[in-house]
Amino acid sequence: VYIMAETGMRPVEIVNLDESTIALDGEVPHVQVRPIGRRMKTKQSQRDMPLVGVALDAMRAHPKGFPRYKDKSASLSATVNKFLADKGLRPTADYSLYSLRHTFKDRLRAVEAPE
């Protein structure tokens, strides 16, 4: 959740990170979104994503990625959505884990960030 909120990455991109795509020791800590064993949604989806704030903290806590959810982004979404609902953290049923990605995109548009 922290990685998605801070980077706007898709759940499928996050759950498929592994040691080969996580670079925490360089000058700019980042993850590499790559089509390892899967297709990318768009050509622009393949990218290096710098890590800052809570996203960096989350990756430092999980430097090998999230093997429990590898290739199981739907399971991750269901688990997170249930947790959010159980804790009263979804303003309406229309809000979900994926809403964080849309919120991130909205924030980028609001500041007129370049492509």
C-alpha positions, -999 to +999 in steps of 0.1 A: +000+000+000+028+024+009+046+017-024+015+023-044+005+055-026+040+070-030+048+058-066+014+052-084+027+017-094+001-009-103-004-038-078+007-063-105+040-043-108+046-042-071+039-079-064+062-090-092+093-072-079+121-094-068+158-091-059+167-087-096+145-056-099+150-039-066+180-016-063+183-001-028+221+005-025+227+029-054+228+067-055+191+067-063+172+038-047+147+025-072+128-005-086+128-017-122+094-025-137+101-052-162+082-078-182+098-107-165+075-137-173+046-114-182+034-088-207+035-051-199+002-032-201+018-005-222+052+003-237+057+030-212+050+006-183+086-006-185+104+019-164+127+026-134+108+040-105+128+060-078+119+052-043+113+079-017+095+083+016+074+054+028+079+036-005+116+034+002+109+024+038+086-004+026+112-017+001+139-016+027+117-038+049+111-062+019+143-062-001+133-095-018+099-082-028+067-099-019+069-136-029+036-145-011+018-124-038+040-130-068+016-133-098-013-129-074-022-092-076-059-100-074-054-118-041-034-088-028-062-064-038-089-086-022-069-088+010-062-051+012-097-041+003-111-064+030-087-049+055-096-014+046-134-022+048-130-040+081-112-010+096-137+015+081-110+031+059-130+031+027-152+062+024-176+042+002-176+008-014-164+025-046-129+031-031-104+003-033-066-003-033-066+007-070-081+041-060-046+050-047-032+048-082-059+070-096-054+095-067-017+095-075-024+103-112-048+130-101-022+146-079+003+146-108-022+162-131-031+189-105+005+201-105+008+198-143+037+173-141+053+167-175+048+133-191 
